[in-house]
């Protein structure tokens, strides 16, 4: 996602970014996309982030939830995504 700009889906042309980008990512963006079965690279592309930034977000999620690996986050992330 973008902070001060906006990410708009243009029919037939994919995603278009308007405004300025910043590093602000909504707190629910990474787990929501993980729950939607996107891989790390796909999440990075969707949110316009580097792969390393996505990996850091996922590491933070593992630390906050006490999960030791990514696969342990997938089931709760899917439930979370289904609620959105």
C-alpha positions, -999 to 999 in steps of 0.1 A, spaced: 0 0 0 10 36 -2 9 61 26 3 95 12 -5 84 -23 -30 58 -34 -29 25 -53 -56 23 -79 -67 -7 -100 -71 4 -136 -92 -19 -158 -70 -37 -182 -38 -21 -171 -31 -35 -136 -22 -14 -107 -14 23 -109 2 44 -82 -9 80 -78 8 104 -53 39 99 -33 50 65 -20 62 60 16 71 30 38 38 31 56 21 -2 53 -13 -9 70 -7 -32 99 -31 -58 84 -17 -57 48 9 -84 51 -11 -110 71 -41 -103 49 -21 -110 17 -4 -140 33 -38 -154 42 -49 -149 6 -21 -173 -3 3 -149 -18 40 -157 -15 66 -132 -2 75 -119 -36 39 -115 -46 32 -96 -14 62 -74 -21 50 -66 -56 14 -60 -44 25 -36 -17 53 -20 -37 79 -31 -11 112 -49 -13 112 -86 -6 134 -79 24 109 -55 39 81 -82 36 105 -107 53 110 -82 81 72 -77 85 67 -115 86 96 -119 112 78 -93 133 46 -112 131 63 -144 141 79 -126 171 46 -110 182 26 -142 178 53 -165 193 53 -187 161 86 -202 151 81 -203 114 60 -190 85 39 -220 81 25 -216 116 13 -181 106 -6 -192 75 -37 -207 91 -44 -177 114 -36 -154 85 -62 -172 63 -88 -169 90 -79 -132 93 -81 -127 55 -115 -144 54 -129 -120 79 -118 -90 58 
